[in-house]
Amino acid sequence: MIPTPEIDVAVEDERWDTVVPDLEAFVIRAVSAGLAIAPDAPRDAVEVSILLTTDAAVQALNKTWRGKDKPTNVLSFPSPPQPPHVGMARPLGDVVLAYDTMLRESAEQSKPLSHHLAHLLVHGTLHLLGQDHETGDADAEAMEALEVAALGTLGVPDPYAD
């Protein structure tokens, strides 16, 4: 039996609380769906940290860590490999989401905010597991297929469908 992941949710901007009822439970379900669907899903106890913040905070992180001085919808920071510690979950990494970018994209794509949030959470989680969409078309297609499958378990339609 695979241990239940520890998913820590921090909300730095109160506007996030208006996106869905019971925000923390929603985040935990979406991250868990991403963890469960990946071909390299962890079989040990893992911990994932989610930060729901502002565009300004994400822009600062994006500039510092990626050299891009602009906000983006989601950033993922995988933890370096660590030896197991008995009785402790292994840190998998951090996922950071920008409220204003997510809100704008949801409106531009005519998608419910909750669906876009679920998609970004699954997307960021898959990055923590080593999935990458920027290394080539085949990798992008594989990652998109995983996202669609994970979102399907949450009742969210294919975000790539027209």
C-alpha positions as MATLAB code, in Angstrom:
seq = 'MIPTPEIDVAVEDERWDTVVPDLEAFVIRAVSAGLAIAPDAPRDAVEVSILLTTDAAVQALNKTWRGKDKPTNVLSFPSPPQPPHVGMARPLGDVVLAYDTMLRESAEQSKPLSHHLAHLLVHGTLHLLGQDHETGDADAEAMEALEVAALGTLGVPDPYAD';
ca = [
       0.000    0.000    0.000;
       1.332    3.421   -0.985;
       1.425    5.878    1.922;
      -0.823    8.924    1.715;
       1.233   11.936    0.615;
       1.676   14.860    2.977;
       0.487   17.950    1.122;
       1.049   21.279    2.821;
      -0.972   24.220    1.516;
      -0.021   27.829    2.246;
      -2.231   30.694    1.087;
      -0.532   34.100    0.896;
      -3.367   35.940   -0.831;
      -6.897   35.720    0.566;
      -8.405   35.936   -2.937;
      -7.495   32.255   -3.356;
     -10.149   31.396   -0.772;
     -12.851   32.521   -3.233;
     -11.816   30.099   -6.003;
     -13.419   26.927   -4.641;
     -15.132   25.858   -1.441;
     -12.744   24.040    0.899;
      -9.647   25.166   -0.981;
      -7.208   23.013    0.967;
      -9.142   19.789    0.302;
      -9.411   20.717   -3.391;
      -5.646   21.289   -3.631;
      -4.907   18.004   -1.879;
      -7.191   16.073   -4.274;
      -5.603   17.646   -7.369;
      -2.019   17.105   -6.205;
      -2.835   13.528   -5.183;
      -4.315   12.882   -8.643;
      -1.091   14.105  -10.255;
       1.025   11.957   -7.950;
      -1.078    8.853   -8.582;
      -1.161    9.060  -12.395;
       2.527    9.472  -13.141;
       4.424    6.426  -14.435;
       7.162    7.254  -11.941;
       4.742    7.827   -9.078;
       6.436    7.667   -5.692;
       5.908    4.452   -3.771;
       7.186    5.907   -0.522;
       5.814    8.624    1.737;
       6.345   12.026    0.133;
       5.679   15.615    1.087;
       4.642   18.324   -1.363;
       4.346   21.998   -0.479;
       1.883   24.204   -2.356;
       2.059   27.995   -2.183;
      -0.891   29.995   -3.483;
       0.358   33.534   -3.880;
       0.404   36.681   -6.007;
       1.812   37.484   -9.421;
       4.417   39.720   -7.783;
       5.728   36.879   -5.621;
       5.824   34.464   -8.560;
       7.537   37.076  -10.719;
      10.274   37.479   -8.103;
      10.792   33.699   -7.950;
      10.730   33.413  -11.736;
      13.368   36.139  -12.040;
      15.597   34.625   -9.356;
      15.396   30.979  -10.424;
      14.689   31.107  -14.164;
      16.028   34.526  -15.184;
      12.583   35.542  -16.474;
      11.362   38.835  -15.048;
       7.637   38.194  -15.448;
       4.914   36.303  -13.643;
       3.888   32.859  -14.803;
       0.987   30.635  -13.829;
       2.893   27.899  -11.987;
       6.458   27.202  -10.894;
       7.749   23.861   -9.654;
      10.834   23.375   -7.538;
      11.745   19.678   -7.193;
      13.673   18.794   -4.055;
      17.084   17.222   -4.539;
      17.176   13.453   -3.975;
      17.454   12.609   -0.294;
      18.078    9.402    1.595;
      15.038    7.986    3.352;
      14.486    8.859    6.994;
      12.490    6.319    8.948;
       9.098    7.676    9.880;
       9.447   10.826    7.771;
       8.022   11.710    4.385;
      10.538   12.447    1.645;
      10.287   16.051    0.408;
       9.263   15.953   -3.250;
       9.261   19.708   -3.814;
       7.304   22.918   -3.959;
       4.667   24.179   -6.392;
       3.865   27.899   -6.496;
       0.825   29.398   -8.267;
       0.096   33.016   -9.188;
      -3.482   34.139   -8.601;
      -3.816   36.938  -11.167;
      -2.220   34.934  -13.981;
      -4.445   31.956  -13.227;
      -7.526   34.199  -13.145;
      -6.631   35.889  -16.453;
      -5.862   32.596  -18.220;
      -9.091   31.045  -17.001;
     -11.062   33.949  -18.468;
      -9.080   33.956  -21.741;
      -9.643   30.219  -22.170;
     -13.309   30.379  -21.066;
     -12.685   27.679  -18.462;
     -14.059   27.475  -14.949;
     -11.531   28.760  -12.444;
     -11.675   25.503  -10.490;
     -10.805   23.495  -13.619;
      -7.837   25.725  -14.427;
      -6.619   25.545  -10.828;
      -6.823   21.742  -10.884;
      -4.911   21.687  -14.177;
      -2.115   23.916  -12.867;
      -1.803   21.843   -9.680;
      -1.565   18.587  -11.644;
       0.873   20.201  -14.098;
       3.136   21.480  -11.328;
       3.021   18.153   -9.508;
       4.035   16.259  -12.644;
       7.044   18.575  -12.969;
       8.095   17.545   -9.449;
       8.108   13.954  -10.711;
      10.407   14.794  -13.619;
       7.838   15.261  -16.364;
       8.826   17.964  -18.844;
       7.030   19.568  -21.773;
       9.901   21.765  -22.937;
      12.329   19.049  -24.048;
      10.447   18.018  -27.180;
       7.099   17.244  -28.738;
       7.041   13.634  -27.553;
       7.670   14.676  -23.941;
       5.035   17.414  -24.187;
       2.467   14.956  -25.555;
       3.282   12.427  -22.833;
       2.925   15.038  -20.107;
      -0.338   16.343  -21.574;
      -1.732   12.796  -21.666;
      -0.880   12.360  -17.986;
      -2.527   15.692  -17.165;
      -5.692   14.743  -19.054;
      -5.821   11.360  -17.285;
      -5.294   12.884  -13.819;
      -7.858   15.610  -14.457;
     -10.330   12.988  -15.673;
     -10.185   11.350  -12.247;
     -11.277   14.715  -10.827;
     -14.118   15.195  -13.307;
     -12.261   17.973  -15.133;
     -12.504   17.880  -18.934;
      -9.455   17.801  -21.229;
      -7.928   21.293  -20.995;
      -6.316   20.881  -24.421;
      -9.548   20.113  -26.269;
     -10.898   22.909  -28.427;
];
